[in-house]
Amino acid sequence: MNTVTKTIAPPAFGRAMRPLWHLASEAIFLNHGSFGACPREVLAEQDRLRLDMEAQPDRFFREGIVPDREDTPLRQATGQLAAFVGANPGRVALVENATAGVQAVVRSVAFAPGDEILVTNHTYNAVRLIVEARCAETGAAPRVVKLPLTADADAIIAALCEAMTPKVRLAVIDHITSPTALALPLERLLGEFRRWDAKVLVDGAHAVGQLPLGVDALGADWYVSNAHKWLFAPRGTAFLHAAPDVAAATAPLVVSHYAGSGFPRAFDWAGTRDYTAWLSIPAALRFFASLDPARAREYRAGLIRQASERLAAIGARPVGSEALACAMRSFVLPQSRAATPADAEELVRGLWQRHRIQSMAVAFEQALLLRVSAQVYVDAEDLDALASALDRDGWPARE
């Protein structure tokens, strides 16, 4: 076996770290939250694993993946991720992305006419579509709770608790919302929801790597998250955590040879998928640890504060309070009319084509939102460039 690539001691945060990624040197990347960016050394480990797979495919799959014992390399990688997020490894299955995990859960719950699935207007669009499709199949109905862009933790809890009724069979709650980048007060919410009979699925797609986690201790029925974003794993790496009382009913989307093995092993095997992204989890965890996670969180929080100051100076307003921001924050760019998806597309395209700034924008409740991701390879000069580019291009349009 080839030796695993050793982790390089990281230089100072900011532009000096860019050589650890394959990111284009002439561009500014402020949208880590959408697709992540996998470090060179983690990709090198995935390449090594892929060559190992091709050198002897039978050995790779039969000894490394087939879930007929607890100590396969796949289960070992899963165990490391489980330990990192504070979970029993027997409660964690790997999936391709958080959306796939949500879909598996929603399809595993039996709904009937009159039942409701609770979501918010900040719910990720793909998740909303999954809920709507499941409701159309079963006769259940989505119950959408509107959370204003100015909401604080107390207002969020009040709105969601007020919406809970005996009809709600499943509540799908974000840990960190996607379009608005709000870190919801999850522990308080889960405490309130325990008074109801509804099951709770937490969509933590953006949480792992941004926030320290103790998933078992949270007490949600299910928790899903991506590892390819803030944890630096290759794309196609995510996990689904199921509490003991719902695990037996949680089934994978693909029925394959080991479907009878139950959760989580039934999720491990779906034939000849490329498992090298999942097996690269230990390398991603090593890289993450090399950054000094507490120091990295502090650095990213400082960048978000700086972004808030720079964008406020040109008239942009942050979404939610500073207490609800982590390594991402969304900003309202005021316009003289209601925002449309075309406005968001024009903003993203213009920032890239004219300034080589990769960004993320959406039209949300008629407001134009720009979301800034502060990863460790970003620095204050990048934020200055963003504010300057927005101002020169006439964003925000003055009201």
N, C-alpha and C positions, 0 to 999 in steps of 0.2 A: 504494500500500500504506500502511496505517496504521502509525504509529510504535509500536515495541515499548515496553511500559510500563517505565519506568526503575525500577531497584531502589532501595528506600528504605534509607538507612543505618539499621541496626538500633539500637534503644535497648538499655539493659541487659537481660540475660537475665531471665527470670521473667515475672511478670504484666504487666510493662510492654510485653512483646512481643505480648500477646494481640490488639491491634488489627490486626496483620498477617495474622490469620486471621479466618474467619467464625465461630469457636467461640462458643457461647452464653456471654455474659459472667457469668451467675450460676452457672455450673457449673465443676467441676474435672475435668480430663481427664488420666487416668493410664493410658490404653490406646492411646497412639499406635501401638504395635506391631501392632495388629490391622488397622486400616484407614487409618492415616496421618491427615493433615490437610493439605489443599493450601492454600498461602498465597493471599491475595487477588490478588497481582500475577501469579502463575502461572495462576490461573483466568482473569484478565483476558486474558492472552495466548492461552489456549485459546479464549475467547470471540471474540477477534479472528480467530483462525484458522478458527473455525467459520463466521463471517460471510463470510470470504474464500472458503471452500468453497462456501457457498450462493450467493455472487454469481456464480460461474462454475464449476459443478461439473466440466465437461469439462477445463478448464485445470488445476484443482486436482488431479484424479486423474491425468490423462495427463502433466502436466509435473512434478508433485510426488511422485507415488507409484509409478507404473508402473516396475518395476525393469529398464528396458532400457538404463540407463547408470549410472555410478558417482556422478554428482554431483547426484542428485535431492535435494530438501530432506529427504526421509526418510533417505536414506543419510548426509547431512550431520549430521542430528540424531543418528543412530546413531554416527557417527564421534566426535562430542563425548562421548557417553556412554562409548564404548570407550576414548577417551583418559583419561577420568576414572577408569576402573577398571583401567587399565594393560593394555589389550588391543589387538591388531591389529583394526581395524574390519572386515576381511574375515572375522573369526572370530566376529562378534557379530550375532545376529538379535534383533529385537524380538518380544516375545510379550505376551499380555494380562496374565499373572501367572506367578509361579514355578511354580504347579501345572500350568499349561499347558505350560511348558517341561519339567517333569519327565515329563509324559505323553508329549510328543513323543519324548523320549529313550528312555523305557522301551518305547515301541512301535517304536522304530527298531532295537532290539537283538534279534537272533534268539536265542530260548531254546528248549531242548528238555527233555524229561523227564530228571530227574536234575540239571539246573542249579539254582543257587540265586541269589536276590537278597538281599543282606545289607542289613538296616535295623536300627535300634535301637528300644527301647521309648519313646524320646523323639521318634521321627519324627512329623512332622505327620500328623494323621489322614487328610487327603485323599491324601497321598503313600502312606501305608500302604495305603489302599484301591486306589490305582492299581496298586501292586505286587501286591496280592492278586488283582486282576482279571487282570493280565497272566499271573500264575502259573496261574490257572484256565484261561486260553486256551491256554497252551503246555505245561503239565505241569511247569513249574519249581516251585520251592517257596521261600517266604520264609524267611530265616534271621534270627531276631530276637535281637539282642544286648541283654541287660539291663545298663543302666548305673545304679548306685544313685544316689540323690539326694545322697549324701555324697561322690561320686567326685571325685577331683582329676585333674589332667592325666595323671599316670602311670597311674592306675587305668583311665582311659578308654582309653588307648593299649593297655594290657595286655589289656583285655577284648576290644577290637576285633581286635587282632592274633591273639589266641588263637582267635577265631571264624573267621578266614580259612582256607579250604580250597581245593583245586583245583576244587571244585564251584561256587564263587562266581564267576559270570560278571559280575555288576555289584554294586558296593557303593554304596549311597545314603547319604551322610553329610551331616549338618547342619553348617553353619558356626556358626550360633547356633541352638540348639534353640527351638522355639516354646513348648511348655507350661512348660519348665523354665528357659528363658533362659540356657542354658549356652553359652559360647563354647568350642567344642571346639578342642583343639590341632591345628589343621588341617595346618599345614606338617609337623609331626612325623608325623602320621597318613599323609599322602600319601607321605612318604619311606618309611615302613614298607610301605605298600601296593604300592609299585613293585616289591617283590620277588615279587609274585604276578602272575598273568596277568589278573586281573580288571580290568575297566574301573571307573572311579570317577566318579560323578556327585555333585557338591557342591550341596546345597540351601542356597543363601545368601540365602534370602528376606528375612532380617532384617539382613543384613550391610552392604549398600551404604548408606553414610551413617553407620553406626555405627563401622565400621572402615576404615582406609585399605586399599586393595586393589591388588594387582598380579596380575591374573587369569592373564595369560600365564605369568608366572613361577611361579605356584603349581604348574602342571603337571597339574592334574586333566584328565580326558578331557572332562568337561562341567561347567559352572558356571552355575547359574541364580540370579537375584535379582530382587526387586521394587524398582522405583524410586519407587513411590507411598508407601512408608513413610518411611524416614529420609532420603530424597533429595528429598522434597517435590514429586514429579511428580504429575500427575493420576492418578486410579485407572485401572487398565487398562494400566499402563506397567511392563514388566519386560523382562529380556533373557536370552538363552540364548547362552552361549559354548561353542564346540566346538573342540577341538584339531584340528590338521591331519589326523591319521590317522583321526579318526572323523567329520569333517565331511561327507564324501561320503555316508556312510550315515545321516546325521541328516535326517529328513524332517519337514515340518510336518504338523500334524493335518488341515489342510484341503488337499486336492489342487486346485490351481487352475491358471490359464493358464501360470504361470511355474514350475511344478513341475520342469520340466527344467533350470532355471537352477542348481539345486543350492544348497547352503548358502552364504551366508545369504539370497540373493535370493529363493529359493522361499518364505521366510517373510514377505517384505515384502508380497506381494500376496495378498489373499483377497477380492477384490471390494470392495464398497462398505461396508467397516467405517468407523467414525469414527476417522480417523487423527490427529485434533487433539491427543489426549493424548500420542501419541508425538512429534508435532512440537513439543510444549511442553517437551520435555526441555531444550533450551538455556536456557529461562527458569528452569526448576527448578535447573539447575546454577549459574546466575548468583545466584539467591537463596541457595543453599547456600553459595556462596563468600562472599557478603556477610556471613555470620554469623561469619567467621573460624573455619574448621572445627576447628583445633587448640584454640582457646579454647572452642568449643562442646563438644568432647569432654571437656575438663577440667571444664567446668561440669556436664555430665550425670553424669560419674563422681562428682563431689562430691555431687550429689543422691542417687545410688544409695547412697553411704556414709551419708548422713543418713537415708535411708529404712531402711537396715539397722539403724541405731541406734534409730530411733523404733519400729520394729516389734518389735525384740528386747525393748524395754522392756515390751511387752504380751504377750510370750510366743511371738511368731512366730520361726521359725528360717529363715535363708536357705538356699536350695538351692545346693550347691556352694561352693567357696571364692571369696573376693573376686577372685582372679586370673582366674576364669572368668566374671566379670560385665562387661558393657559398659554400654549405656544402658538395659538392662532387667535386672531381677532378680526371681526368683520366691521366695516365702516359704511355708513350711509352717505352716498354722494348725492346731495340734493339736486333735483331737477325742477324745471318749471312745469312739468307734466308727469303723469304716471309713467314709471319705467316699464320697458318691454324686454323680452328676451333678446331682441335685436340690439338694444342698447348695451346689454351685457356682452354680447358677442363683439360688438364694435369696440368696446373698451378693451377687452382682452386682446383682440387682434391688433389694435392700434399700439398698445404698450409693447407688444412683441415686435411688430414690423418696424416701428419708428425708433424704439428705444432698447430693444432686446431685453425686455423685462417680462418674465413669465409670471402671470397673475391668474387669479380666479375671481370671476364676478357672476352674479346672478340677479335676476329681477325677482324680488321677494315681496309679496303683498304690496305691489306697485312701487316699491322702493328699489333703487339700484344699490346693490351691496358689492363692495370690494373686500375680499378676504385676504389677509396677509398671514403667511406662515413664516414663523421665525425659527429656522433650523440653525444648527451650530455653524454652518458654512456661510451664513448671512452676517453682514455687519452694518454698522450705522451708515456707512457711505451708500450701501444699497438702498436703505430707506430714504436717504436724501435724494437719491436718483429717482425713486418712485414718486415722491412728493413733487419734485421738480417737473417730471414728465407729465404728471396729472395736471399741474398748474399750466404748463405750456400748451397742453392739448385742450384746455378748457373744461377739465373735470375737477370738481363738480361744476355743472352748469349753474350759474348763480340764480337763486330763486327771485 
